[in-house]
Amino acid sequence: MNRAAPAARASAARAPVTRRLTLRTRLALLTAAAVALAVAACATAGWLLTRNQLYTELDRRLAATTGGPPGPEHDRPFRGAAQRIEDALARCSHDPSASLNPPPGPFEMTQAVTADGRRCTLPGSGALRVTAQDVEVARGERGHAYHDGTGTTAGGGTDHVRVLTRSFRAADGTQAAVSYAISLDEVEGPLDNLALLLTAVTALGVLVSAAAGLAIARASLRPVDELTGAAEHIARTEDLATRIPAEGTDEIARLSRSFNAMTAALAASRERQRQLIADAGHELRTPLTSLRTNIDLLLRAEATGRNLPPDARRTLLTGVKAQMRELSSLVGDLLELARPADARPARETVALHDVAARAVARARLRGPGLTVESRADPWYVHGDPASLERAVVNLLDNAVKFSPPGGTVTVRLAGGELTVRDRGPGIPAEDLPHVFERFWRSPSARSLPGSGLGLSIVARVVAETGGRVTLEPAPGGGTLARVRLPGTPAPPD
């Protein structure tokens, strides 16, 4: 016996189930993240712009206090410092030296740089680390250079400084450079304070954005909650009359209107199904009752030994056959109407004149005392042959049923229009709007055989073929049916 499988199932049952975040939570998190990124980006951009502005001002001060804008015309330092720089170049000591008398000028550190890259310190002016940029200026390869650096003060401390190195030409023509440095404390201090402030603002922005995101998510998803509640209510109660208030033109309002349209369509479909079942039951009741009565009479005569007269027996059997034929026709009509509208049969090129000829032949059999005149020009349509023949037969059956004894039914097919005319009593004007409804029968026709489905099938088949059918009073009495179907007088290649 394998004991590992139950243990694995038990372990799987004890394993925690990973639950996905709800849409409301995800929307709140996405909103908070987007706002947080925006605040962080603005804070970073603000800090960088402030830093750039402070450094620009610091560089401007360096340039102004060292003798004007850097350039060939300003290769001599401010007054009183040229001699000290020439003395430093002459002795060229690279170690910082202390001095009780601070050097003139606002600089924390000042030193000379020779063309070969050596630093020459001034008394009491500290020392700076020589960079490649400083050497390029000393060699005359560039006029000046700004950069950050690290220096040693006259007191031996280390400090971060902003350095301006500019060209210097001694009285004897020696090419060199002078580096002036100002401490970065007056820049880094405000920048650090600004960074702390912006960090606090960013953190506050994240908290505010999270709260705002949650509030926005709740407000935005409230219609979705209503939609969910309505769907759950419909699933629980099957109440398709439920509607959701849809106001505005946004996506949620469109979704609500679409949901309302869907439930309305479902309710209409269910009502049509209910009506179809009720009407079908009503129509089936009459032939079934007649069948049962006739069969009961035959069985009772057989059981009692009292045979019916041959004429009466033949009449009963003929009635049974007629009722069975009516039931078969009714079931066929119901199956045709129950077919979904999107489940259309295979379509092909159909010779409508041949279909009309076959329908006329069947109509002559059903109305032996009538005259059926027919003339059909060639016309080819794209549709289902069986459905088209059923539609034309239904039209002719309707004409035969309402034609008086010895009457004439005229069938014409010309230019893509099929007309069927009878000489019956006609259809009252108030009944014309209802003739294509399912199970509808005019008061004058309720005593005649039929289910009231023939013309509704005609309307459906003609619509599926892309045509149009109408009924109208015929000149001189009777009814004229017109069927217009798109097609061609010659078969397509």
C-alpha positions as CSV (number, residue, x, y, z in Angstrom):
1,M,0.0,0.0,0.0
2,N,1.4,3.4,-1.0
3,R,1.3,5.6,2.1
4,A,3.1,8.5,0.4
5,A,0.0,9.5,-1.5
6,P,-2.2,10.2,1.5
7,A,0.6,12.1,3.1
8,A,1.1,14.2,0.0
9,R,-2.6,15.0,-0.2
10,A,-2.6,16.0,3.5
11,S,0.4,18.2,3.0
12,A,-1.3,19.8,0.0
13,A,-4.4,20.4,2.0
14,R,-2.4,22.1,4.7
15,A,-0.5,24.2,2.2
16,P,-1.6,27.9,2.2
17,V,-3.7,28.9,-0.7
18,T,-2.3,31.9,-2.6
19,R,-4.9,34.5,-3.0
20,R,-4.7,37.2,-5.6
21,L,-5.1,40.8,-4.6
22,T,-8.6,42.2,-5.3
23,L,-9.1,44.6,-8.1
24,R,-9.7,47.4,-5.6
25,T,-6.4,46.7,-3.8
26,R,-4.5,46.5,-7.1
27,L,-6.0,49.8,-8.3
28,A,-5.1,51.5,-5.0
29,L,-1.5,50.1,-5.1
30,L,-1.1,51.2,-8.8
31,T,-2.4,54.7,-8.0
32,A,-0.1,55.0,-5.0
33,A,2.9,53.7,-6.9
34,A,2.2,56.1,-9.8
35,V,1.9,59.1,-7.5
36,A,4.9,58.0,-5.5
37,L,7.0,57.7,-8.6
38,A,5.8,61.1,-9.8
39,V,6.6,62.8,-6.4
40,A,10.0,61.1,-6.3
41,A,10.8,62.2,-9.8
42,C,9.8,65.8,-9.0
43,A,11.7,65.7,-5.8
44,T,14.8,64.4,-7.5
45,A,14.5,66.9,-10.3
46,G,14.1,69.7,-7.8
47,W,17.1,68.6,-5.9
48,L,19.2,68.4,-9.0
49,L,18.1,71.8,-10.2
50,T,18.9,73.3,-6.8
51,R,22.3,71.7,-6.8
52,N,23.0,72.9,-10.3
53,Q,22.0,76.5,-9.3
54,L,24.1,76.4,-6.2
55,Y,27.2,75.2,-8.1
56,T,26.6,77.7,-10.8
57,E,26.6,80.5,-8.2
58,L,29.7,79.0,-6.5
59,D,31.5,79.0,-9.8
60,R,30.5,82.5,-10.5
61,R,31.9,83.6,-7.2
62,L,35.2,81.8,-7.9
63,A,35.5,83.5,-11.3
64,A,34.6,86.9,-9.9
65,T,37.0,86.8,-7.0
66,T,40.0,85.5,-9.0
67,G,40.2,88.4,-11.4
68,G,37.2,88.2,-13.7
69,P,36.0,85.6,-16.2
70,P,38.7,83.0,-17.1
71,G,40.5,83.8,-20.3
72,P,43.8,84.9,-21.8
73,E,43.2,88.5,-20.8
74,H,42.8,87.5,-17.2
75,D,45.9,85.3,-16.7
76,R,47.1,87.4,-13.8
77,P,45.4,86.9,-10.4
78,F,43.9,89.5,-8.2
79,R,46.2,92.3,-7.0
80,G,48.6,91.4,-4.3
81,A,48.7,87.7,-5.0
82,A,50.9,87.5,-8.1
83,Q,54.1,87.9,-6.2
84,R,53.1,85.2,-3.7
85,I,52.4,82.8,-6.5
86,E,55.7,83.5,-8.2
87,D,57.5,83.0,-4.9
88,A,55.6,79.6,-4.5
89,L,56.6,78.6,-8.0
90,A,60.2,79.6,-7.3
91,R,60.6,77.4,-4.1
92,C,57.8,74.9,-5.1
93,S,57.0,73.2,-1.9
94,H,54.3,70.6,-2.1
95,D,53.6,70.4,1.6
96,P,51.0,72.7,3.2
97,S,52.5,75.1,5.7
98,A,50.8,76.8,8.6
99,S,50.9,80.6,8.9
100,L,49.7,83.0,11.5
101,N,48.7,85.5,8.8
102,P,46.0,84.1,6.6
103,P,46.4,84.8,2.9
104,P,44.5,87.6,1.3
105,G,41.2,86.8,-0.5
106,P,38.2,84.6,0.3
107,F,39.8,81.3,-0.6
108,E,40.3,78.4,1.8
109,M,43.1,76.9,-0.3
110,T,45.3,78.3,-3.1
111,Q,48.2,76.7,-4.8
112,A,50.2,76.9,-8.0
113,V,50.6,74.0,-10.5
114,T,53.6,73.6,-12.8
115,A,53.4,72.4,-16.3
116,D,54.9,69.0,-15.3
117,G,52.1,68.5,-12.8
118,R,53.8,69.5,-9.5
119,R,51.9,71.5,-6.9
120,C,53.5,74.5,-5.3
121,T,51.8,75.5,-2.0
122,L,51.5,79.0,-0.7
123,P,52.2,79.8,3.0
124,G,49.0,79.2,5.1
125,S,46.9,78.3,2.0
126,G,46.8,74.5,2.4
127,A,47.2,72.1,-0.4
128,L,45.0,70.5,-3.1
129,R,45.2,67.2,-5.0
130,V,46.4,67.9,-8.6
131,T,44.1,66.5,-11.2
132,A,44.6,65.9,-15.0
133,Q,42.5,68.9,-15.7
134,D,44.8,71.1,-13.6
135,V,47.8,69.8,-15.5
136,E,46.1,70.6,-18.9
137,V,45.5,74.1,-17.7
138,A,49.1,74.5,-16.5
139,R,50.4,73.3,-19.9
140,G,48.2,75.8,-21.8
141,E,46.0,73.1,-23.3
142,R,42.9,74.6,-21.9
143,G,42.1,78.0,-20.4
144,H,40.5,77.0,-17.1
145,A,38.8,74.1,-15.4
146,Y,36.1,73.7,-12.7
147,H,35.9,70.5,-10.6
148,D,35.3,69.2,-7.2
149,G,38.3,68.2,-5.1
150,T,39.7,67.3,-1.8
151,G,42.3,69.4,0.0
152,T,44.3,69.7,3.2
153,T,43.9,72.9,5.1
154,A,46.7,74.8,6.7
155,G,45.6,73.4,10.0
156,G,46.0,69.8,8.7
157,G,42.2,69.1,8.2
158,T,40.7,67.6,5.2
159,D,37.9,69.3,3.3
160,H,35.7,68.9,0.2
161,V,36.1,72.0,-2.0
162,R,35.1,73.5,-5.3
163,V,38.2,74.2,-7.4
164,L,38.8,76.7,-10.2
165,T,42.1,76.2,-12.0
166,R,43.0,79.0,-14.3
167,S,46.0,79.8,-16.4
168,F,48.9,81.9,-14.9
169,R,51.9,83.5,-16.6
170,A,54.8,84.6,-14.4
171,A,56.7,87.8,-15.0
172,D,59.6,85.8,-16.6
173,G,57.1,84.1,-19.0
174,T,56.8,80.8,-17.2
175,Q,53.5,79.0,-18.0
176,A,51.7,77.6,-15.0
177,A,48.3,77.4,-13.4
178,V,46.7,78.6,-10.1
179,S,44.0,76.5,-8.3
180,Y,41.6,78.4,-6.1
181,A,39.3,76.4,-3.8
182,I,36.2,77.3,-1.8
183,S,34.7,74.9,0.8
184,L,31.6,73.0,-0.3
185,D,30.1,73.2,3.1
186,E,27.9,76.1,2.1
187,V,26.5,74.0,-0.7
188,E,26.4,70.5,0.7
189,G,24.8,71.6,3.9
190,P,21.7,73.2,2.2
191,L,21.6,70.3,-0.2
192,D,21.6,67.7,2.6
193,N,18.8,69.6,4.3
194,L,16.9,69.8,1.1
195,A,17.3,66.1,0.5
196,L,15.9,65.3,3.9
197,L,13.0,67.6,3.4
198,L,12.3,66.1,-0.1
199,T,12.5,62.6,1.3
200,A,9.9,63.5,4.0
201,V,7.7,65.1,1.4
202,T,8.0,62.0,-0.8
203,A,7.1,59.7,2.1
204,L,4.1,61.9,2.9
205,G,3.2,61.9,-0.8
206,V,3.3,58.1,-0.8
207,L,0.9,57.9,2.2
208,V,-1.4,60.5,0.8
209,S,-1.4,58.8,-2.6
210,A,-2.1,55.5,-1.0
211,A,-5.1,56.9,0.8
212,A,-6.2,58.8,-2.3
213,G,-5.8,55.6,-4.4
214,L,-7.9,53.6,-2.0
215,A,-10.6,56.3,-2.1
216,I,-10.5,56.5,-5.9
217,A,-10.6,52.7,-6.2
218,R,-13.7,52.6,-4.0
219,A,-15.4,55.4,-5.9
220,S,-14.5,54.0,-9.3
221,L,-15.5,50.4,-8.5
222,R,-18.8,51.2,-6.9
223,P,-20.7,50.7,-10.2
224,V,-18.8,47.5,-10.6
225,D,-19.9,46.4,-7.2
226,E,-23.5,47.3,-8.2
227,L,-23.1,45.3,-11.4
228,T,-21.7,42.3,-9.4
229,G,-24.6,42.5,-7.0
230,A,-27.1,42.6,-9.8
231,A,-25.5,39.6,-11.5
232,E,-25.5,37.6,-8.3
233,H,-29.1,38.6,-7.7
234,I,-30.1,37.4,-11.2
235,A,-28.1,34.2,-10.7
236,R,-29.9,33.6,-7.4
237,T,-33.4,34.7,-8.3
238,E,-33.5,34.5,-12.1
239,D,-35.1,37.9,-12.0
240,L,-34.2,39.3,-15.5
241,A,-36.1,42.5,-14.8
242,T,-33.2,43.8,-12.6
243,R,-31.7,47.0,-14.0
244,I,-28.6,48.9,-13.0
245,P,-28.6,52.7,-13.0
246,A,-26.4,53.9,-15.9
247,E,-25.5,57.5,-15.8
248,G,-22.8,59.3,-17.8
249,T,-20.7,58.3,-20.8
250,D,-17.7,56.6,-19.2
251,E,-16.7,52.9,-19.6
252,I,-18.6,51.9,-16.4
253,A,-21.8,53.5,-17.7
254,R,-21.4,51.8,-21.0
255,L,-20.8,48.5,-19.2
256,S,-24.0,49.0,-17.2
257,R,-26.0,49.8,-20.2
258,S,-24.6,46.8,-22.0
259,F,-25.6,44.6,-19.0
260,N,-29.1,46.1,-18.9
261,A,-29.4,45.4,-22.7
262,M,-28.2,41.9,-22.2
263,T,-30.7,41.2,-19.4
264,A,-33.5,42.8,-21.4
265,A,-32.6,40.6,-24.4
266,L,-32.5,37.5,-22.2
267,A,-35.9,38.4,-20.7
268,A,-37.3,38.9,-24.1
269,S,-35.9,35.6,-25.3
270,R,-37.3,33.8,-22.3
271,E,-40.7,35.4,-22.9
272,R,-40.6,34.3,-26.5
273,Q,-39.7,30.8,-25.4
274,R,-42.6,30.7,-22.9
275,Q,-45.0,32.1,-25.5
276,L,-43.8,29.5,-28.0
277,I,-44.3,26.7,-25.6
278,A,-47.8,28.0,-24.6
279,D,-48.8,28.5,-28.2
280,A,-47.4,25.2,-29.3
281,G,-49.3,23.4,-26.5
282,H,-52.5,25.2,-27.5
283,E,-52.1,24.2,-31.1
284,L,-51.2,20.6,-30.3
285,R,-54.2,20.2,-28.1
286,T,-56.8,20.3,-30.9
287,P,-55.3,17.6,-33.2
288,L,-54.4,15.4,-30.2
289,T,-57.9,15.7,-28.8
290,S,-59.4,14.8,-32.2
291,L,-57.0,11.9,-32.6
292,R,-57.8,10.6,-29.1
293,T,-61.6,10.8,-29.8
294,N,-61.4,9.0,-33.1
295,I,-59.1,6.3,-31.7
296,D,-61.3,5.9,-28.7
297,L,-64.3,5.3,-31.0
298,L,-62.4,2.7,-33.0
299,L,-61.2,0.9,-29.8
300,R,-64.7,1.0,-28.2
301,A,-66.2,-0.5,-31.3
302,E,-63.5,-3.2,-31.4
303,A,-64.0,-4.0,-27.7
304,T,-67.8,-4.2,-27.8
305,G,-67.8,-6.3,-31.0
306,R,-70.1,-3.8,-32.7
307,N,-68.3,-3.0,-35.9
308,L,-68.7,0.4,-37.3
309,P,-70.2,0.8,-40.7
310,P,-67.5,0.9,-43.4
311,D,-68.2,4.5,-44.3
312,A,-68.0,5.7,-40.7
313,R,-64.8,3.6,-40.2
314,R,-63.3,5.1,-43.3
315,T,-64.3,8.6,-42.2
316,L,-62.6,8.1,-38.8
317,L,-59.4,6.7,-40.3
318,T,-59.3,9.5,-42.8
319,G,-59.7,12.0,-39.9
320,V,-56.9,10.2,-38.0
321,K,-54.7,10.5,-41.1
322,A,-55.5,14.2,-41.5
323,Q,-54.8,14.9,-37.9
324,M,-51.5,13.0,-38.1
325,R,-50.5,15.0,-41.1
326,E,-51.4,18.2,-39.3
327,L,-49.3,17.2,-36.3
328,S,-46.4,16.3,-38.6
329,S,-46.6,19.7,-40.3
330,L,-46.9,21.5,-36.9
331,V,-43.9,19.7,-35.5
332,G,-41.9,20.5,-38.6
333,D,-42.9,24.2,-38.3
334,L,-41.9,24.2,-34.6
335,L,-38.5,22.7,-35.4
336,E,-37.9,25.3,-38.1
337,L,-38.8,28.1,-35.8
338,A,-36.8,26.6,-32.9
339,R,-33.6,26.7,-35.0
340,P,-31.3,29.5,-33.7
341,A,-31.0,32.4,-36.0
342,D,-27.2,32.1,-36.2
343,A,-27.4,28.4,-37.1
344,R,-28.2,29.0,-40.7
345,P,-28.2,26.0,-43.1
346,A,-25.7,25.6,-45.8
347,R,-26.2,28.1,-48.6
348,E,-25.8,27.5,-52.3
349,T,-27.0,28.8,-55.7
350,V,-30.7,28.0,-56.1
351,A,-32.8,28.2,-59.2
352,L,-35.8,30.0,-57.8
353,H,-37.9,29.2,-60.9
354,D,-37.4,25.5,-60.4
355,V,-38.4,25.9,-56.7
356,A,-41.5,27.7,-57.7
357,A,-42.4,25.0,-60.3
358,R,-42.1,22.2,-57.6
359,A,-44.2,24.3,-55.2
360,V,-46.9,24.8,-57.8
361,A,-47.0,21.1,-58.5
362,R,-47.6,20.4,-54.8
363,A,-50.2,23.1,-54.6
364,R,-52.2,21.6,-57.5
365,L,-52.3,18.3,-55.6
366,R,-53.6,20.0,-52.4
367,G,-56.3,22.1,-54.3
368,P,-57.6,19.7,-57.0
369,G,-60.6,22.0,-57.6
370,L,-58.5,25.1,-58.1
371,T,-56.7,26.5,-61.1
372,V,-53.1,27.4,-60.5
373,E,-51.6,29.5,-63.2
374,S,-47.8,29.8,-63.2
375,R,-45.2,31.7,-65.2
376,A,-41.6,31.9,-64.0
377,D,-38.6,33.6,-65.6
378,P,-35.2,32.2,-64.7
379,W,-33.8,33.7,-61.4
380,Y,-30.9,32.4,-59.3
381,V,-30.5,33.2,-55.6
382,H,-28.0,32.3,-52.9
383,G,-29.8,30.4,-50.1
384,D,-30.9,27.0,-48.8
385,P,-33.0,25.0,-51.3
386,A,-35.1,23.2,-48.8
387,S,-35.9,26.4,-46.8
388,L,-36.8,28.3,-49.9
389,E,-39.1,25.6,-51.2
390,R,-40.8,25.4,-47.8
391,A,-41.4,29.1,-47.9
392,V,-42.9,29.1,-51.4
393,V,-45.0,26.1,-50.5
394,N,-46.3,27.9,-47.4
395,L,-47.3,30.9,-49.5
396,L,-49.1,28.7,-52.0
397,D,-50.8,26.7,-49.2
398,N,-52.1,29.9,-47.8
399,A,-53.5,31.0,-51.2
400,V,-55.1,27.5,-51.7
401,K,-56.6,27.5,-48.3
402,F,-58.4,30.9,-48.7
403,S,-59.4,30.5,-52.4
404,P,-63.0,29.8,-53.1
405,P,-64.0,26.5,-54.8
406,G,-63.1,26.7,-58.5
407,G,-61.0,29.7,-57.9
408,T,-57.7,30.7,-59.5
409,V,-54.3,31.2,-57.9
410,T,-51.7,33.1,-60.0
411,V,-48.0,32.6,-59.5
412,R,-45.5,34.9,-61.3
413,L,-41.7,35.2,-61.1
414,A,-40.2,38.1,-63.0
415,G,-37.2,40.3,-62.3
416,G,-36.4,38.6,-59.0
417,E,-40.0,39.2,-57.6
418,L,-42.2,36.3,-56.9
419,T,-45.9,37.1,-56.6
420,V,-48.7,34.8,-55.4
421,R,-52.3,36.0,-55.8
422,D,-55.5,34.4,-54.7
423,R,-59.2,35.4,-55.2
424,G,-60.2,34.8,-51.6
425,P,-61.9,37.2,-49.2
426,G,-58.6,39.1,-48.6
427,I,-57.0,40.2,-45.4
428,P,-58.5,43.1,-43.4
429,A,-56.3,46.1,-43.1
430,E,-56.2,45.9,-39.3
431,D,-54.8,42.3,-39.6
432,L,-52.0,43.0,-42.0
433,P,-49.4,44.1,-39.4
434,H,-49.8,40.7,-37.6
435,V,-49.8,38.2,-40.4
436,F,-46.1,37.3,-40.0
437,E,-46.3,36.8,-36.2
438,R,-46.0,33.3,-34.8
439,F,-49.3,31.5,-34.1
440,W,-51.3,34.5,-35.1
441,R,-54.5,33.7,-37.0
442,S,-57.2,36.1,-38.1
443,P,-60.6,35.5,-36.6
444,S,-62.0,34.4,-39.9
445,A,-59.3,31.7,-40.3
446,R,-59.4,30.1,-36.9
447,S,-61.9,27.5,-38.1
448,L,-59.6,26.4,-40.9
449,P,-56.8,23.9,-40.6
450,G,-53.3,25.3,-39.9
451,S,-51.1,26.4,-37.0
452,G,-50.5,30.1,-37.8
453,L,-46.7,29.4,-38.4
454,G,-46.6,29.3,-42.2
455,L,-46.2,33.0,-42.8
456,S,-43.7,33.5,-39.9
457,I,-41.5,30.8,-41.5
458,V,-41.8,32.6,-44.9
459,A,-40.7,35.8,-43.3
460,R,-37.7,34.2,-41.6
461,V,-36.5,32.3,-44.7
462,V,-36.8,35.4,-46.9
463,A,-35.0,37.6,-44.3
464,E,-32.1,35.0,-44.1
465,T,-31.8,35.1,-47.9
466,G,-31.6,38.9,-47.8
467,G,-35.0,39.6,-49.3
468,R,-38.3,41.1,-48.3
469,V,-41.9,39.7,-48.2
470,T,-45.2,41.7,-48.0
471,L,-48.9,41.0,-48.2
472,E,-51.3,43.4,-49.6
473,P,-54.9,43.5,-50.9
474,A,-55.0,42.5,-54.6
475,P,-56.9,44.6,-57.1
476,G,-60.3,43.2,-57.6
477,G,-60.3,41.2,-54.4
478,G,-58.1,38.6,-52.8
479,T,-54.6,38.8,-51.4
480,L,-51.3,39.5,-53.2
481,A,-48.0,38.2,-51.7
482,R,-44.8,39.8,-52.9
483,V,-41.4,38.2,-52.3
484,R,-38.3,40.1,-53.4
485,L,-35.0,38.1,-53.4
486,P,-31.6,39.3,-54.5
487,G,-30.1,37.3,-57.4
488,T,-29.3,37.2,-61.1
489,P,-31.2,36.0,-64.2
490,A,-28.3,33.7,-65.1
491,P,-26.4,31.3,-62.9
492,P,-23.2,32.7,-61.5
493,D,-19.9,31.2,-62.8
